[in-house]
């Protein structure tokens, strides 16, 4: 599975925060989806793209995990 997250560059999120987000996402997704690859980059808008996920239940579960990690900011440095 591949997760691509684009964060609007206007939000001024520093690189260490992006790295902490990536680490936390790996920590939450790898036990369930061992072949997960995550890419986080800055761009012109916010967006999430999932590929390699076949079942709708899996897509929903991954999106729930992503939302939970984003809302639970205890991983932020």
C-alpha angles and dihedrals in degrees: 000000000000125000119193118187122187118195121195108253089219089071090074096220110170124233095249090058091051090050091049090050091051092049092049092048091051090048091054100038105038096068089057099031109027095183094057119142118191128196122183119185141161118249145148096288143012117267147143126213124189123194133174093036111120106178122068089220090058092048090051092047093050092049090050090052091048091050092047092051092047094048095043098067095180088112092063116109 
